[in-house]
């Protein structure tokens, strides 16, 4: 009824001015239903774009107070969110928040824009996210409950990525980096990065205007939800956003420091180190199915073995590895607890919980209509039974379906297993190989993210932080080193067409870039810590004690591996030998440059392992490496000989 809508909207406009709230409310409900449920029925994109422009104008009117009078008259069941104002009055102003009343008008507008970001038409979802960003940026100063906006409006937008069934690019080897196709029908390809950028920009803009440090954990959890997906493009977008978030966190003046240096608040430093370790370990694929396991050898540092053991992975191939992908949502983790809880934004009802213990993600419908997504464990609300019934919100269609669908998931475990499709071997391998390759691609990127974090917040980190982060870097290094040393495992994977290289399909799968990247980061920051040995203020002795064994271990491992390949290059005709030498050379030279910068006392302590190594590597075929050896002799050895 294309032409008929103009007449209908004219009627609704007249009804909106009617003195009886019930009549105005009915007109609004019809208009709202068209916006939230049948928006795609509007026949032309131009009409949809025009509607979004009018919504932007509605935001201007709300901000200017043009419709404030409506708040005083709205006491009936025509409440826009489906719950009456009377049902919210059992909460005082402190429980609701000073601007909750204003939100009774803002919330439908923000939520409507949020749902339009999932529109099937690219031009519409692009305009919707642009309008939403504009409204929140321009009028965000009016709100104090920003956590509710993020958890109820912005975070749920990313759920559209889970319904994107378009073909996404998948790397064939860790350094492949395939081109992202420009598919207008793909939500991930066209909208995911924009939505994540909007979240980060709004967080940065309003961090001090309602968002608190603990909220950073929720924001990182949302990004981890993206990183934990098997869709490589989405996982890498999530990791890129995590890098931007972590490196951009602001420093503050510290009471613990005498100087004027700004540092990252201690709780935030704890959080980002913990979460980066979480992401790193959850992407080290140890099990390729069919008893094909990455086995950590006897040369693995005991601290690394202990780290893997704590994560219930399989360092020695004796136990099944932890299913470390899709960490946020597991099939058997649905647990519905329909209880009233006391949140900072008022009392609400938990209608859905996914996950276990501290990792559980709760869906809470607040008494004033907002839907809150949170990982926090809120206390049970102390309300009487009569009040509890009043707290039960009148759900809209989407919320009602969420509650019903969750209840439907409460089936016995035996029934659930019967409902799970039985995959054949080939299907299982396809799923596992995709998961493994995504993990390997992410592992490379994660090493860079850790390096960026350490550079950005070096002065804010304690020795325990460095021990934690360097520990997982060693785990990543040993994982790749042991994979590269296991020719039998690599041959089995090649036989299954895993990791096929474009220039040579006969080459065995390898993780050389992961091994050398991790080694380079370990050496870079261990050498930096080692240089602070005499700095009493910076806890130099403890830093030196942490760094020295890491420098020794990584230097010996990487140089011995380099020398072995260099020797093979004299007789081998495999062109891949030269590529390996080129990959291993940078960390070798980094280690030699670090040794050349040792203090006289540090060099003297490490002479027993350095001198034999210098003797061996001085005859390698790479002139640049030999030049680094020469520098060590000039800076360190010659001085000792002359004395």
Order of alpha helices (4+ residues) and beta strands (2+ residues): alpha-alpha-alpha-alpha-alpha-alpha-alpha-alpha-alpha-alpha-alpha-beta-beta-alpha-alpha-beta-beta-beta-beta-beta-alpha-alpha-alpha-alpha-alpha-alpha-alpha-alpha-alpha-alpha-alpha-alpha
